[in-house]
Amino acid sequence: MKTDKALGLVGIATKARKVVSGEFMTESAVKSGDAMLVIIASDASDNTKKKFSNMCEFYKVPLRVYATKDELGRAMGKEFRASLAVTDKGLAQAVMEKMD
């Protein structure tokens, strides 16, 4: 299995308690201004993608569709996750650089 540096950084951010996950927590982070980056799983529902796309555009938060629910969950050491928000600016920037 090839190691994904972006997902590795998500794991580091999770250990540093700089990630919130799940639809409700991610939405709360975006609306409160804590979210620096939102990641949505590529296999998330179209409704979820549209909801977060519109929300992130309105609140001016970068959004990436990346990896699968299982891969995002595994990176965080949890069950599958469809959405997560990185709450640290430096870590969010580093994750985006690895994705692009």
C-alpha positions as CSV (number, residue, x, y, z in Angstrom):
1,M,0.0,0.0,0.0
2,K,1.4,3.4,-0.9
3,T,1.5,5.9,1.8
4,D,-0.5,9.0,1.2
5,K,1.3,12.1,2.7
6,A,-1.9,14.2,2.9
7,L,-3.7,11.5,4.9
8,G,-0.6,11.1,7.0
9,L,-0.8,14.8,7.9
10,V,-4.5,14.3,8.7
11,G,-3.4,11.6,11.2
12,I,-0.9,14.0,12.7
13,A,-3.5,16.7,13.0
14,T,-5.9,14.3,14.6
15,K,-3.3,13.3,17.2
16,A,-2.7,17.0,17.9
17,R,-6.5,17.5,18.4
18,K,-6.7,19.9,15.4
19,V,-9.4,17.9,13.5
20,V,-13.1,17.6,14.0
21,S,-15.1,15.0,12.1
22,G,-18.6,14.0,11.3
23,E,-21.2,16.1,9.6
24,F,-22.4,18.0,12.6
25,M,-19.0,18.8,14.1
26,T,-17.6,19.8,10.7
27,E,-20.6,22.1,10.1
28,S,-20.2,23.7,13.5
29,A,-16.4,24.3,12.9
30,V,-17.2,26.0,9.6
31,K,-19.9,28.2,11.0
32,S,-17.9,29.2,14.1
33,G,-14.9,30.1,11.9
34,D,-12.6,27.4,13.4
35,A,-12.3,25.4,10.2
36,M,-9.3,26.2,8.1
37,L,-9.9,23.3,5.6
38,V,-12.8,20.9,5.0
39,I,-12.2,17.5,3.5
40,I,-15.1,15.5,2.0
41,A,-14.8,11.9,1.0
42,S,-15.0,11.2,-2.7
43,D,-17.7,8.6,-2.0
44,A,-19.8,10.8,0.2
45,S,-23.4,11.4,-1.0
46,D,-24.0,14.1,-3.5
47,N,-26.2,15.9,-1.0
48,T,-23.3,16.0,1.5
49,K,-20.9,17.3,-1.1
50,K,-23.4,20.0,-2.2
51,K,-24.2,21.1,1.4
52,F,-20.5,21.5,2.3
53,S,-19.6,23.0,-1.0
54,N,-22.2,25.8,-0.6
55,M,-21.3,26.3,3.1
56,C,-17.6,26.5,2.5
57,E,-18.1,28.9,-0.4
58,F,-20.3,31.1,1.8
59,Y,-17.9,31.1,4.8
60,K,-14.8,31.2,2.5
61,V,-13.3,28.0,3.8
62,P,-11.1,25.9,1.4
63,L,-12.8,22.6,0.5
64,R,-11.2,19.4,-1.0
65,V,-12.9,16.2,-2.1
66,Y,-10.3,13.6,-1.3
67,A,-9.9,9.9,-0.6
68,T,-12.8,7.5,0.4
69,K,-14.7,7.4,3.6
70,D,-12.7,4.4,4.7
71,E,-9.4,6.1,4.0
72,L,-10.3,9.3,5.8
73,G,-11.5,7.2,8.8
74,R,-8.4,5.1,8.8
75,A,-6.2,8.2,8.7
76,M,-7.9,9.4,11.8
77,G,-7.8,6.1,13.6
78,K,-11.6,5.8,13.6
79,E,-14.5,4.3,11.7
80,F,-15.3,5.7,8.2
81,R,-15.7,9.4,8.0
82,A,-17.4,11.3,5.2
83,S,-16.4,14.8,6.3
84,L,-13.8,16.4,8.5
85,A,-12.4,19.9,9.2
86,V,-8.8,20.8,10.1
87,T,-8.8,23.6,12.6
88,D,-5.1,24.6,12.5
89,K,-4.0,27.0,9.8
90,G,-0.5,25.6,9.4
91,L,-1.6,22.0,9.3
92,A,-4.5,22.9,6.9
93,Q,-1.9,24.6,4.6
94,A,0.4,21.5,4.7
95,V,-2.4,19.1,3.9
96,M,-3.6,21.2,0.9
97,E,0.0,21.3,-0.4
98,K,0.3,17.5,-0.3
99,M,-3.1,17.2,-2.0
100,D,-2.4,19.6,-4.9
